Each structure stands twice: as structure tokens, then as C-alpha cells.
Amino acid sequence: MYDCGKIYDVKDELFKIKDKRIKVFNKRLGRTQIIFALFALCLICHLFCIQILDIKHYRAKAKRQRTSSSFIMRGDIYDRNGIKLATDMVYYDVYARPKDFDDKIHTKEELAKALAPILKMQPTTIMAKFEAEKNQTVILLKKNVGKAERDAIAKLCLREIPVDKKSTRVYPQGCLASHVLGYYNMDADVSAGVEYTAKDKLEHVTQRPNIEKTPSGNLIYTFSTDPVAATEPLKGEDVTLTIDTAIQHISERELDLAVSKFKAQRGAVIVMNPKNGEILAYAVYPSYDPNHYRTASMLQTKNWTLTDIFPPGSTFKTITVASSLALGKINEHTKINDTGKIKIGWWTISNYDYKQRGAPGLIDLVYFFQHSSNVGAVKIAQTMSSTEFHDILEKFGFGHKTGIDLPGESIGLLKPASKWDVSDHACMGYGYGSSVTAIQMVSAVSALANNGVRVTPHVIKYTPVEAETKIKSVQVMTPETAKVVTKLLTKSIEAGNSPIKMDDYYIAAKTGTSHKPKENDSGYTNKLYTSIVGYLPATDPQVLIYVVVDSAQGGEIWGSTVAAPIFKAIASQVASIMNLTPDKHNARTAKEKMQNETVKTN
């Protein structure tokens, strides 16, 4: 038999344990309920703060998420006369969005059939794109379609076919001034020329209204939305160049003709106003069409007149004489004993015509320039110490960038005076001791034409405020010294049978010929740089012209036979375009007037 008392005791214990567990559970449940109640209260307070107290902040944040910048087009580039050289043209890229395909509305075949005549593609080609890229988020159907095609697609109201607007840079004048303008790749944001240096201005927008869009790209119109600003693209500032299209065209044409005639490798023509540094023409061969720059080679797109250096040859003799005059080592009437050849160190330096003329003897500076005496140049260079010569060459800008507003400029090569030996010093006099860029020669000689002041060459037309920081003037020599050099150069042209002599204008100029250095070795090749630099009218210089041709072939290759005819052809046409006042005519008129007054007096 069972003991009932013990059974009841066990049951009591079980009930006590169960009751204890229930009490523990109730306590835990109560705590959890309190925690959830507090969390709900905090959430309510937070939502109250967001929706009632801090509503402005979150409205602004939501607006920023919906804000989209307007489509921005680059500013146009014009020449000095308002002729458009570069502009943006709007094109559209057509895409397909596979996630929006719905056979209940339009099948793929129907889409392909509807788009084919608009995009001028075969329906099978479009279907092939649909199938090949069906796993992509978007499928590019065609790039660079026009506005007419875009409008035709819009009329179809196809949600599956979005159209993306973009701008493409266009150069209406083709190859003209390609190395000045450069090019612009919108997709990669890569540019060259003025497109690079004027990037900030071309893309600068004074007012940039923000518009709101939905995630799908649709505009959100509010009472403050400007419908014009929301639909029309913004445009950057326009840039005006100093380039004159007519002079640029003439320079490129004459250069191309000469390069073709002499089968030259490269060439360049730079036309500048020496008084203010404005470049009127900048022709570089080989050239390219910036509309199709992707197909051009590196040789074509590179502006070698800025990047590559070469020995200037006899054009540098103008700098040698000007330097010695400025330092007071020689004067206008100095005579030099030209021995025809001279030994410097291990080298024997002779005149180019030594075999024909021998030793000219005592020569003046007009003869020196006329016959381009190498021995005379050496002896004039020796009138200056290495430090004196080096320092004034630096004032002329050699060994430094000119500061032209085009990218890629080299500093040239001018060794420190402490590293000159006797050969360096001597060769410097006739243009072999240093290597220069074409724009450095233009900048240096411009000081002779501008009363001794060298002005920063530039291709962008600046406002007076911009010019204060962009354009610098350096007084290289006194106006009197500059005028002496100009007079000597002018007399040397008039005294001989120079091919650049003109009937109506006095010209101050000097030709040059130099051997081309070996690319990967010391020494020189048998190829030549032929060049000429000069300015007119010599009595009041308005135009400076520099011509250089690399590796001309056939016949006698000299600066006077290759570069000089290009100079003459360009100078005569530029004088007509700019309506330059003839200084020879004025001198002739003054002489006739003086003769008439003398006759009347008698």
C-alpha cells in the first residue's frame, strides 16, 4: 500500500516549483515588456523630432538626394576676328534596358523592328545585341545619334529604350591651328592645346541651377523650377584667341608647300606681334584634324616646337651681337678681323664660305650678318666672359620656359657657365653651344623688335586683369641697343641679294642652318635644320616671323634657300592683310620732299 501522506508532500513540492517558475517567467516578461515599451517611446520621440522638430534638415537632405546638375557644354573658341574654331555639338547615345523588357507590351522583335529605320540598323543586328548582352544592366545600341533620331525614339514612348544626352567637341575649320586648339576627349577627360590650358574657363559656369529628378531620371517640377534651366544645357565661357585665321591659313599653306617641295620631315611657322606677345599664327607640320585625333599618330599630335630642342644655328648670331652690344663690349662701328677659320681647343671653326672667299680680313657688323661669319661670331662671343654671356642669355629667356599658354613646353638646354669650356664658349656664339625650342627663339628675338623688352608669347586673348598675371615683360637691353641691332640686320638685308628683300618694307632678319644632332648618340647627322627669323617694318616692327624646316632634301639646303622663300611669301601676304604702312615708301617720300625743298631754295 502507498503512503498517501508522502504522495501529497511530493505534489506540494511540485506545485511550489511550478509556481516559482511562473513567478520568474512573469518577472522576465514584465521586464521585456518594459524594455519594448521604452523602445517604442524612444522611437516615437525620434520620429517626432524628425517629422516635427527637425523637418527642415531632412527636407534639405531629401532634396539633395534628388538634386541633379544640369548638362554642361564647353564654351566655344574663336579667333581674334570672331571666327569659330571649336564648339560643342550635342549627340545622343541610345541604350536598351533588359530589366524593363515586357513581352506583353512589346516583344524584342517588335522593338528591333521599330528602332531599325530610326537607327539605320538591321533588325537582326539589334536582336543580336539584345541576345548577346541580355545579362547586362544596359545595352548600348548606337552612339552619337542626332536630335532628329532622338525625337523619333521619344515619340515611340519606349520605356525600355533610354536615350542619354552628351556633347562632342567639334572643330569647324578642320586641321587649321590644330596644335594651338588641341583636342578634347569628353569620355576620358583628356585634352591638349588650348583645350587643356583654358579648361577651367571653358567649363566655368557662373550660375549652376540645380534641378530635382526621380531615380528613373524624370524631372520633379516645383513652383521654383525654371523650365528653361531644367531643359536647356548650361554652357561654359567662350575663349578668344590671338590667332588670325587668315594669317594662320597662309602660314600653313606656305609651310605645307615647302615641306612637300623639299620632302622635309617637319616644319613650323610662328607669326607674332613683338610689341604685345600676341601670336597671330602658329603652324606646325605634320598636322592633324582634331575632329579625328584618335586616328592621328603621336608624331602628328605632338607640338614639337615646344617639346623638342635643336641647335639654332646662325639665327643665334643676332643674340650674340645683341649681348655684346648690351654689355658694352662692342659698338655699332666695331670691326672684327675675320681670318676665315680659327682653332679653338681641339676644334677648327671655319666660315661656311671659307673655301670660296678665304679670309675676309677686317669686317664690320653689317658684313658679319650679311655673310654670316662664324669666325666673327666666335670673336664677338669671346669679348664676354662665360658668366656675362650666360647671364644675359638667361635674360633673353634661354634655359627657361617662355610661359606660353600651351602645354608641354621644354626649358631648352643651356649649361651653367661654370661648366663651359673654351669650345662651348666659342660655339655658343654661332648657335651650337646651346639647344633651344622654336618658341624660345621667337621670344628672344622679339626683344630686339620691341625696344629691348621681351613679352610673354601667348595664344589666348586676355582681359587687362588677366594679363597682369599671365603676361610678363622683361627688359633685356636698352631701346638704343635694340635699335642698333635692328639697323645692322636691316642693312645686311639691303646690302646684298637677300631673297627676302621687299620693295615697300625694310626687314630685319637673319637666316640659319645647323646640323641635326643624333638622337641616341653624341655628334651630328648630315641632316639640317634650316631657319630664318625676322620682323617688319624694321622702322616700326609690327610682325615677327620665324620659320624652321627640319631635314629638307634636294639641291642646296640652306636657311636662305629653304626657309627664306617661306618667310618672303608669308611676309608679303601678312603685310597686305594687316595693311602695314610701308616704311620704304615713307623714306623715299621724305627723300624726294627734301630734294624738292633743296631745288626750291636754290
C-alpha positions as CSV (number, residue, x, y, z in Angstrom):
1,M,0.0,0.0,0.0
2,Y,1.1,3.5,-0.8
3,D,1.7,6.1,1.8
4,C,-0.8,8.9,1.0
5,G,0.9,11.5,3.1
6,K,4.1,11.2,1.2
7,I,2.3,11.5,-2.1
8,Y,0.7,14.7,-1.1
9,D,4.0,16.1,0.1
10,V,5.5,15.4,-3.3
11,K,2.6,17.1,-5.1
12,D,3.0,20.2,-2.8
13,E,6.7,20.4,-3.7
14,L,5.9,20.1,-7.5
15,F,3.3,22.9,-7.2
16,K,5.7,25.1,-5.3
17,I,8.4,24.6,-8.0
18,K,5.9,25.3,-10.8
19,D,4.6,28.4,-9.0
20,K,8.2,29.6,-8.6
21,R,8.9,29.2,-12.3
22,I,5.7,31.0,-13.2
23,K,6.7,33.9,-11.0
24,V,10.3,34.0,-12.6
25,F,8.7,33.9,-16.1
26,N,6.3,36.7,-15.2
27,K,9.1,38.9,-13.9
28,R,11.2,38.4,-17.1
29,L,8.1,39.0,-19.3
30,G,7.4,42.2,-17.4
31,R,11.0,43.4,-17.9
32,T,10.8,42.6,-21.6
33,Q,7.5,44.5,-21.9
34,I,9.0,47.5,-20.1
35,I,12.1,47.4,-22.5
36,F,9.8,47.2,-25.6
37,A,7.6,50.0,-24.2
38,L,10.7,52.2,-23.6
39,F,12.0,51.4,-27.1
40,A,8.6,52.3,-28.6
41,L,8.6,55.5,-26.6
42,C,12.1,56.4,-27.9
43,L,11.1,55.6,-31.4
44,I,8.0,57.8,-31.1
45,C,10.2,60.6,-29.7
46,H,12.7,60.2,-32.6
47,L,10.0,60.2,-35.2
48,F,8.5,63.3,-33.6
49,C,11.9,65.1,-33.7
50,I,12.4,64.1,-37.4
51,Q,8.9,64.9,-38.6
52,I,8.0,67.9,-36.4
53,L,11.1,69.5,-34.8
54,D,13.9,68.9,-37.4
55,I,11.8,68.8,-40.6
56,K,13.9,71.5,-42.4
57,H,17.1,69.5,-42.1
58,Y,15.6,66.3,-43.5
59,R,13.7,68.1,-46.2
60,A,17.0,69.6,-47.4
61,K,18.7,66.2,-47.2
62,A,16.0,64.6,-49.3
63,K,16.2,67.4,-51.8
64,R,19.9,66.9,-52.1
65,Q,19.4,63.3,-52.9
66,R,17.0,64.3,-55.7
67,T,19.2,67.1,-57.0
68,S,20.9,66.7,-60.3
69,S,23.4,69.1,-62.1
70,S,22.3,70.3,-65.5
71,F,24.1,69.1,-68.6
72,I,27.1,71.4,-69.2
73,M,28.6,72.2,-72.6
74,R,32.1,73.7,-73.1
75,G,32.5,77.2,-74.2
76,D,33.4,78.0,-77.8
77,I,36.8,79.0,-79.0
78,Y,37.1,81.9,-81.5
79,D,39.9,83.5,-83.4
80,R,40.7,87.2,-82.9
81,N,38.1,88.2,-85.6
82,G,35.2,86.1,-84.2
83,I,35.6,83.0,-86.4
84,K,34.6,79.9,-84.6
85,L,37.4,77.4,-84.2
86,A,35.9,74.9,-81.7
87,T,32.4,74.3,-80.3
88,D,30.3,71.6,-78.6
89,M,27.7,69.6,-80.6
90,V,25.0,67.7,-78.8
91,Y,24.6,64.0,-79.6
92,Y,22.7,61.1,-78.0
93,D,23.6,57.5,-77.1
94,V,20.7,55.0,-77.4
95,Y,20.5,52.2,-74.9
96,A,18.2,49.3,-74.1
97,R,17.3,48.2,-70.5
98,P,16.7,44.4,-70.4
99,K,15.0,44.6,-66.9
100,D,12.2,46.7,-68.4
101,F,11.5,44.3,-71.3
102,D,7.9,43.2,-71.2
103,D,6.6,40.9,-73.9
104,K,3.0,41.8,-73.0
105,I,3.7,45.4,-74.2
106,H,6.5,45.0,-76.8
107,T,8.4,41.9,-77.8
108,K,12.1,42.1,-78.6
109,E,11.3,41.6,-82.2
110,E,8.8,44.5,-82.2
111,L,11.4,46.7,-80.5
112,A,14.1,45.8,-83.1
113,K,11.7,46.4,-86.0
114,A,10.6,49.8,-84.6
115,L,14.1,51.0,-83.9
116,A,15.8,49.7,-87.1
117,P,14.7,52.5,-89.5
118,I,15.5,55.2,-86.9
119,L,19.0,54.0,-86.0
120,K,19.7,52.9,-89.7
121,M,20.5,49.4,-88.5
122,Q,19.2,46.0,-89.5
123,P,16.6,44.5,-87.1
124,T,18.7,41.3,-87.0
125,T,21.7,43.4,-85.8
126,I,19.6,44.9,-83.0
127,M,18.3,41.5,-82.0
128,A,21.8,40.2,-81.9
129,K,22.7,42.9,-79.4
130,F,19.7,42.0,-77.3
131,E,20.7,38.4,-77.1
132,A,24.4,38.8,-76.7
133,E,24.2,41.3,-73.8
134,K,20.9,40.2,-72.2
135,N,22.6,39.7,-68.8
136,Q,23.9,43.3,-68.9
137,T,22.2,46.1,-67.0
138,V,22.1,48.3,-70.1
139,I,22.8,47.5,-73.7
140,L,24.4,50.2,-76.0
141,L,22.6,50.1,-79.3
142,K,24.2,53.1,-81.0
143,K,26.3,56.1,-80.1
144,N,26.3,59.7,-81.4
145,V,22.8,59.8,-83.0
146,G,21.4,63.2,-83.8
147,K,18.4,65.2,-82.4
148,A,16.1,64.0,-85.1
149,E,16.7,60.3,-84.3
150,R,16.3,61.1,-80.6
151,D,13.0,62.8,-81.2
152,A,11.8,59.9,-83.3
153,I,12.6,57.5,-80.5
154,A,10.9,59.7,-77.9
155,K,7.7,59.6,-80.0
156,L,7.6,55.8,-79.6
157,C,7.4,56.1,-75.8
158,L,9.5,53.1,-75.2
159,R,10.4,52.8,-71.5
160,E,12.9,50.1,-72.4
161,I,14.9,52.4,-74.6
162,P,16.5,55.2,-72.7
163,V,18.5,57.9,-74.5
164,D,21.5,59.6,-72.9
165,K,22.5,63.1,-74.0
166,K,26.1,64.1,-74.3
167,S,28.2,66.7,-76.1
168,T,31.0,66.1,-78.6
169,R,33.8,68.6,-79.4
170,V,33.7,69.8,-83.0
171,Y,36.3,71.8,-84.9
172,P,34.6,73.6,-87.8
173,Q,37.9,74.6,-89.5
174,G,39.3,71.1,-89.6
175,C,43.1,71.0,-89.4
176,L,43.5,74.7,-89.1
177,A,45.6,75.6,-86.0
178,S,45.3,72.1,-84.7
179,H,48.3,72.3,-82.5
180,V,47.0,75.5,-80.9
181,L,43.5,74.3,-80.3
182,G,44.5,70.7,-79.4
183,Y,41.6,68.3,-78.8
184,Y,39.2,67.2,-76.1
185,N,38.0,63.7,-75.2
186,M,34.9,64.0,-73.1
187,D,34.7,60.4,-72.1
188,A,38.2,60.2,-70.7
189,D,38.5,63.9,-69.9
190,V,41.8,64.1,-71.9
191,S,42.8,67.3,-73.7
192,A,45.6,69.1,-75.4
193,G,46.5,72.6,-76.6
194,V,44.2,75.5,-75.5
195,E,41.5,72.9,-74.7
196,Y,43.8,71.9,-71.9
197,T,45.2,75.3,-70.7
198,A,41.8,77.0,-70.9
199,K,39.9,74.1,-69.4
200,D,38.8,76.0,-66.3
201,K,37.4,78.9,-68.3
202,L,35.8,76.7,-70.9
203,E,33.9,74.7,-68.3
204,H,33.2,77.6,-65.9
205,V,29.5,78.3,-65.3
206,T,28.6,81.4,-63.3
207,Q,25.1,80.1,-62.4
208,R,24.6,76.4,-62.0
209,P,20.9,75.9,-61.1
210,N,20.2,72.5,-59.5
211,I,17.2,70.5,-60.6
212,E,15.4,67.6,-58.9
213,K,15.0,64.2,-60.6
214,T,13.4,60.9,-59.7
215,P,15.5,57.7,-59.5
216,S,14.4,56.9,-63.1
217,G,15.7,60.3,-64.3
218,N,12.4,62.2,-64.6
219,L,12.2,65.9,-63.6
220,I,10.5,66.9,-60.5
221,Y,8.8,70.2,-61.1
222,T,8.1,72.5,-58.2
223,F,6.9,76.2,-58.1
224,S,10.6,77.2,-58.0
225,T,11.7,75.1,-61.0
226,D,12.8,77.1,-64.0
227,P,11.6,75.1,-67.1
228,V,14.3,76.7,-69.3
229,A,17.2,76.0,-67.0
230,A,15.8,72.4,-66.5
231,T,15.7,71.6,-70.2
232,E,18.5,73.7,-71.8
233,P,22.2,72.7,-71.2
234,L,24.5,75.0,-69.4
235,K,27.5,76.4,-71.3
236,G,31.0,77.4,-70.1
237,E,32.7,80.7,-71.0
238,D,33.9,81.3,-74.5
239,V,37.6,81.8,-75.2
240,T,39.0,84.2,-77.8
241,L,42.5,83.5,-79.3
242,T,45.1,85.9,-80.7
243,I,45.2,83.8,-83.8
244,D,44.2,85.4,-87.1
245,T,42.6,82.7,-89.2
246,A,43.7,84.3,-92.5
247,I,47.4,84.5,-91.4
248,Q,47.2,81.0,-89.9
249,H,45.8,79.7,-93.2
250,I,48.6,81.4,-95.2
251,S,51.3,80.1,-92.9
252,E,50.0,76.6,-93.0
253,R,49.7,76.6,-96.8
254,E,53.2,78.0,-97.4
255,L,54.7,75.6,-94.9
256,D,53.0,72.6,-96.5
257,L,54.1,73.6,-100.0
258,A,57.7,73.9,-98.8
259,V,57.7,70.7,-96.9
260,S,56.3,68.9,-99.9
261,K,58.8,70.5,-102.3
262,F,61.8,69.7,-100.1
263,K,60.5,66.4,-98.8
264,A,61.2,67.6,-95.2
265,Q,60.4,65.7,-92.1
266,R,59.0,68.6,-90.0
267,G,58.5,72.3,-90.2
268,A,57.0,75.3,-88.3
269,V,56.0,78.9,-88.8
270,I,55.3,81.3,-85.9
271,V,54.0,84.8,-86.6
272,M,53.8,87.1,-83.6
273,N,53.3,90.8,-82.7
274,P,56.5,91.5,-80.8
275,K,55.1,94.5,-79.0
276,N,52.5,92.6,-77.0
277,G,53.4,88.9,-77.5
278,E,50.2,88.0,-79.3
279,I,50.7,85.1,-81.7
280,L,48.9,85.6,-84.9
281,A,49.7,82.3,-86.5
282,Y,51.2,79.0,-85.2
283,A,51.6,76.5,-88.0
284,V,53.2,73.1,-87.2
285,Y,53.9,70.3,-89.6
286,P,53.0,67.4,-89.5
287,S,49.5,68.4,-88.7
288,Y,46.2,66.5,-87.9
289,D,42.5,67.0,-87.8
290,P,41.3,67.4,-84.2
291,N,37.9,66.1,-85.2
292,H,39.6,62.7,-85.8
293,Y,42.5,62.9,-83.4
294,R,42.1,59.3,-82.4
295,T,43.4,58.2,-85.8
296,A,46.4,60.6,-85.7
297,S,49.9,59.4,-84.7
298,M,51.9,60.8,-81.8
299,L,54.2,62.4,-84.4
300,Q,51.2,64.4,-85.7
301,T,49.7,65.4,-82.5
302,K,52.9,66.5,-80.8
303,N,53.7,70.2,-80.9
304,W,57.4,69.6,-81.4
305,T,58.2,73.4,-81.5
306,L,57.5,73.3,-77.7
307,T,58.9,70.0,-76.7
308,D,61.9,69.3,-78.9
309,I,65.2,71.2,-78.8
310,F,67.7,71.8,-81.5
311,P,70.8,73.9,-82.2
312,P,69.5,77.3,-83.6
313,G,72.5,77.9,-85.9
314,S,73.2,81.3,-87.3
315,T,69.9,82.9,-86.3
316,F,71.6,82.9,-82.8
317,K,74.2,85.3,-84.1
318,T,71.7,88.1,-83.6
319,I,71.6,87.2,-79.9
320,T,75.4,87.1,-79.7
321,V,75.8,90.6,-81.2
322,A,73.0,92.0,-79.1
323,S,74.5,90.5,-75.9
324,S,78.0,92.0,-76.6
325,L,76.4,95.4,-77.5
326,A,74.3,95.4,-74.4
327,L,77.3,94.7,-72.2
328,G,79.3,97.5,-73.9
329,K,82.0,95.1,-75.3
330,I,81.5,96.2,-78.9
331,N,79.6,99.0,-80.6
332,E,77.9,99.7,-83.9
333,H,81.1,100.6,-85.6
334,T,83.3,97.7,-84.3
335,K,85.4,95.9,-86.8
336,I,86.5,92.3,-86.5
337,N,89.5,90.5,-88.0
338,D,87.8,87.6,-89.8
339,T,90.6,85.1,-90.5
340,G,88.2,82.7,-92.3
341,K,89.0,79.9,-89.8
342,I,90.1,79.7,-86.2
343,K,91.3,76.9,-83.9
344,I,89.6,76.6,-80.5
345,G,90.9,73.9,-78.3
346,W,90.8,70.7,-80.4
347,W,88.4,72.2,-82.9
348,T,88.9,74.2,-86.0
349,I,86.0,76.5,-86.8
350,S,85.7,78.0,-90.3
351,N,83.2,80.1,-92.2
352,Y,80.8,78.3,-94.4
353,D,82.3,80.1,-97.5
354,Y,85.9,79.8,-96.5
355,K,86.8,77.7,-99.5
356,Q,85.4,80.3,-101.9
357,R,86.2,83.5,-100.1
358,G,89.2,82.7,-97.9
359,A,89.9,85.2,-95.1
360,P,87.8,88.3,-95.5
361,G,90.1,90.3,-93.1
362,L,88.7,93.3,-91.2
363,I,84.9,93.3,-91.4
364,D,82.1,95.4,-89.9
365,L,79.0,94.1,-88.3
366,V,76.9,94.6,-91.5
367,Y,79.2,92.3,-93.4
368,F,79.2,90.0,-90.4
369,F,75.5,89.5,-90.7
370,Q,75.4,89.5,-94.5
371,H,77.9,86.7,-94.8
372,S,77.1,85.0,-91.5
373,S,80.7,84.9,-90.3
374,N,81.3,82.0,-87.9
375,V,84.8,83.3,-87.0
376,G,83.3,86.8,-86.3
377,A,80.7,85.2,-84.0
378,V,83.4,83.3,-82.1
379,K,85.4,86.5,-81.6
380,I,82.3,88.5,-80.5
381,A,81.4,85.8,-78.0
382,Q,85.0,85.9,-76.6
383,T,84.5,89.6,-75.8
384,M,82.3,88.4,-72.9
385,S,83.2,86.2,-70.0
386,S,81.3,82.9,-69.7
387,T,79.3,84.3,-66.8
388,E,78.5,87.5,-68.6
389,F,77.4,85.7,-71.7
390,H,75.4,83.1,-69.8
391,D,73.6,85.6,-67.6
392,I,72.4,87.8,-70.5
393,L,71.3,84.7,-72.4
394,E,69.1,83.9,-69.4
395,K,67.6,87.3,-69.7
396,F,66.8,86.5,-73.3
397,G,64.9,83.5,-71.9
398,F,67.2,80.7,-72.8
399,G,67.3,77.8,-70.3
400,H,63.8,78.7,-69.1
401,K,60.2,78.3,-70.3
402,T,58.8,81.3,-72.1
403,G,55.5,80.9,-70.3
404,I,53.4,80.4,-73.4
405,D,49.9,79.3,-72.6
406,L,50.2,75.9,-74.3
407,P,51.1,72.7,-72.6
408,G,54.3,70.7,-72.9
409,E,56.9,73.4,-73.1
410,S,60.6,72.5,-72.6
411,I,63.2,74.7,-70.9
412,G,65.7,74.1,-73.7
413,L,69.4,73.4,-72.9
414,L,71.7,76.0,-71.6
415,K,74.6,74.7,-69.5
416,P,75.7,76.6,-66.4
417,A,78.6,79.0,-67.1
418,S,80.8,77.0,-64.6
419,K,80.6,74.0,-67.0
420,W,81.5,75.9,-70.2
421,D,84.9,75.1,-71.7
422,V,86.6,77.2,-74.4
423,S,84.8,75.2,-77.1
424,D,81.4,75.7,-75.5
425,H,82.0,79.4,-75.2
426,A,83.1,79.7,-78.8
427,C,80.3,77.5,-80.3
428,M,77.8,79.5,-78.3
429,G,78.5,82.5,-80.5
430,Y,77.3,80.9,-83.7
431,G,74.4,78.8,-82.4
432,Y,75.9,75.4,-81.5
433,G,76.7,75.7,-77.8
434,S,73.0,75.5,-76.7
435,S,69.8,73.9,-77.8
436,V,66.6,75.8,-78.0
437,T,62.9,75.4,-78.8
438,A,61.3,77.3,-81.6
439,I,59.2,79.4,-79.3
440,Q,62.3,80.4,-77.3
441,M,63.9,81.9,-80.5
442,V,60.7,83.8,-81.2
443,S,60.6,85.2,-77.7
444,A,64.3,86.1,-77.6
445,V,64.4,87.9,-81.0
446,S,61.1,89.7,-80.2
447,A,63.1,91.8,-77.6
448,L,65.1,93.2,-80.5
449,A,61.9,94.3,-82.2
450,N,60.3,95.7,-79.1
451,N,62.9,98.2,-77.8
452,G,64.7,95.6,-75.8
453,V,61.6,94.3,-74.0
454,R,60.7,90.6,-74.2
455,V,56.9,90.0,-73.7
456,T,55.5,86.5,-72.8
457,P,54.2,84.9,-76.1
458,H,50.6,83.8,-75.8
459,V,47.7,82.5,-78.0
460,I,44.8,83.4,-75.7
461,K,43.4,86.9,-75.8
462,Y,43.4,88.1,-72.1
463,T,41.5,90.8,-70.4
464,P,43.6,93.6,-68.8
465,V,43.1,92.0,-65.4
466,E,44.1,88.5,-66.6
467,A,47.1,90.0,-68.5
468,E,48.6,91.2,-65.2
469,T,49.2,87.6,-64.1
470,K,49.5,85.8,-67.4
471,I,51.8,88.2,-69.3
472,K,55.2,89.4,-68.2
473,S,57.6,91.9,-69.7
474,V,61.4,91.6,-69.2
475,Q,63.8,94.5,-70.1
476,V,66.7,92.6,-71.7
477,M,68.6,95.6,-73.1
478,T,68.1,99.3,-73.7
479,P,66.0,100.6,-76.5
480,E,69.1,102.1,-78.1
481,T,70.9,98.8,-78.2
482,A,67.9,97.0,-79.7
483,K,67.6,99.7,-82.4
484,V,71.3,99.3,-83.3
485,V,70.9,95.5,-83.8
486,T,67.8,96.2,-85.9
487,K,69.6,98.7,-88.1
488,L,72.5,96.3,-88.6
489,L,70.2,93.5,-89.6
490,T,68.3,95.7,-92.0
491,K,71.4,97.0,-93.7
492,S,72.7,93.4,-94.1
493,I,69.5,92.5,-96.0
494,E,69.5,95.7,-98.1
495,A,73.2,95.4,-98.9
496,G,73.1,92.0,-100.5
497,N,70.8,89.9,-102.7
498,S,68.7,88.5,-99.9
499,P,65.7,86.6,-101.2
500,I,63.5,88.2,-98.5
501,K,64.2,91.8,-99.7
502,M,60.9,93.6,-100.3
503,D,60.0,96.7,-102.3
504,D,57.9,98.5,-99.7
505,Y,59.3,97.3,-96.4
506,Y,62.6,97.3,-94.6
507,I,63.2,93.9,-93.0
508,A,65.5,93.0,-90.1
509,A,66.2,89.3,-90.4
510,K,68.8,86.5,-90.1
511,T,68.9,83.1,-91.7
512,G,70.4,80.0,-90.0
513,T,71.5,76.5,-90.8
514,S,72.5,73.8,-88.3
515,H,73.3,70.1,-88.3
516,K,70.7,67.9,-86.7
517,P,72.1,66.1,-83.5
518,K,72.0,62.3,-83.3
519,E,69.1,61.1,-81.3
520,N,70.8,58.4,-79.2
521,D,74.4,59.3,-79.5
522,S,76.7,62.3,-79.4
523,G,77.6,64.2,-82.6
524,Y,75.6,65.3,-85.5
525,T,73.9,63.8,-88.5
526,N,74.1,65.0,-92.1
527,K,70.5,66.3,-91.9
528,L,70.0,70.0,-91.4
529,Y,67.7,72.5,-89.6
530,T,67.1,75.5,-91.9
531,S,65.6,78.6,-90.4
532,I,65.0,82.3,-90.6
533,V,63.8,84.9,-88.0
534,G,62.9,88.5,-88.8
535,Y,60.5,91.3,-88.4
536,L,58.9,94.2,-90.3
537,P,58.5,97.0,-90.9
538,A,62.0,97.4,-89.5
539,T,61.5,101.1,-88.6
540,D,58.4,100.2,-86.5
541,P,58.1,96.4,-86.1
542,Q,54.5,95.0,-86.1
543,V,55.1,91.4,-87.1
544,L,57.8,88.9,-86.3
545,I,58.1,85.7,-88.4
546,Y,60.1,82.6,-87.5
547,V,60.4,79.7,-90.0
548,V,62.2,76.4,-89.3
549,V,62.3,73.3,-91.5
550,D,63.7,70.0,-90.4
551,S,65.6,67.7,-92.7
552,A,64.9,69.3,-96.1
553,Q,66.3,67.3,-99.1
554,G,67.5,68.0,-102.6
555,G,69.7,70.7,-104.0
556,E,71.5,73.3,-101.8
557,I,69.9,73.2,-98.4
558,W,70.4,76.5,-96.5
559,G,68.3,78.8,-94.5
560,S,68.4,81.2,-97.4
561,T,67.2,78.6,-99.9
562,V,64.6,76.7,-97.9
563,A,63.3,78.9,-95.0
564,A,63.7,82.3,-96.6
565,P,61.3,81.8,-99.5
566,I,58.6,80.7,-97.0
567,F,59.3,83.9,-95.0
568,K,59.0,86.1,-98.0
569,A,55.7,84.6,-99.2
570,I,54.2,84.9,-95.7
571,A,55.5,88.4,-95.0
572,S,54.2,89.9,-98.2
573,Q,50.7,88.4,-97.6
574,V,50.7,89.3,-93.9
575,A,51.6,92.9,-94.7
576,S,48.6,93.1,-97.1
577,I,46.2,91.5,-94.6
578,M,47.3,93.8,-91.7
579,N,47.6,96.8,-94.0
580,L,51.1,97.6,-92.7
581,T,52.4,101.1,-93.6
582,P,55.4,100.8,-96.0
583,D,58.5,102.3,-94.4
584,K,60.5,102.2,-97.6
585,H,57.8,104.3,-99.3
586,N,57.9,106.8,-96.4
587,A,61.7,107.0,-96.6
588,R,61.5,107.5,-100.4
589,T,58.9,110.2,-100.0
590,A,60.9,112.0,-97.3
591,K,63.9,111.9,-99.5
592,E,62.0,113.3,-102.5
593,K,60.5,116.0,-100.4
594,M,63.9,117.0,-99.2
595,Q,65.3,117.1,-102.7
596,N,62.3,119.3,-103.8
597,E,62.9,121.7,-101.0
598,T,66.6,121.9,-101.9
599,V,65.7,122.8,-105.5
600,K,63.3,125.5,-104.4
601,T,65.9,127.0,-102.1
602,N,68.4,127.1,-104.9
